[in-house]
Structures are given as structure tokens and as C-alpha cells.
């Protein structure tokens, strides 16, 4: 099985929203094979709790504006690992220490990576 076109569309919206708030290490995994309840996991990292909350908030705002309902939200109060469930897409926004500790990429290493289409950021020299 492979992720639906709708899941891929929602993923791109979520990834752009996360990127706009400074999320790093964005990785999308197609988990539709082993998980019948969702198609894609999006993993993102923030440097501090406030950044994690801002990233998750922007993702939720952008997807809700696009008509995608949030089915479940967890972890917002702590700002260390926020989970946003949109049905076909589940977003995990981590503080960098928690991302390394839980290492979801390692747990789901057999799942294919879904390419992300993000704007190119210029670096200051």
C-alpha cells in the first residue's frame, strides 16, 4: 500500500508551515503499509519549547484553514513532543533532544521516505 494523494497534499501544506516557523530536519515517512490508521508521519524539530509550540501551532492553523480538521492534539503544554493527528497525516514536532532520544526514524526505518517540496533558503555569508 502507498500513501494517498490527499495525504501527500496535506503533507506538503504541513511541511511548508513547519518550515516557515524554522523547523529543521523535516522528514516524511510513508507508514501506510504497517499502519492502517494513517498514511504519513511528518517529523520536525524545534530548538526550544517555544519554537516547538510555534511550529505545531502554524501547522495546525494552516491545515485547519485548508479545511483539514485536527482529530487529536497531544503534548502542547510541555512543548517537548507535540503530536497532531489529521487522519491521513500525523505530525510529530520534537524538541531536538527528544527527537534524538525517541528516534522515530530508526523505529520506522523500513518505511519509504516521502519527498518534500520546500522553498530554498538563502544563507548569509
Secondary structure, 3 states (H helix, E strand, C coil): CCCCHHHHHHHHHHHHHHHHCCCEEEEEEECCCCCCCCCEEEEEEECCHHHHHHHHHHHHHHHHHCCCCCCEEECCCCCCEEEEECCCEEEEEEEHHHHHHHCHHHHCCCCCECCCCCCCCCCCC
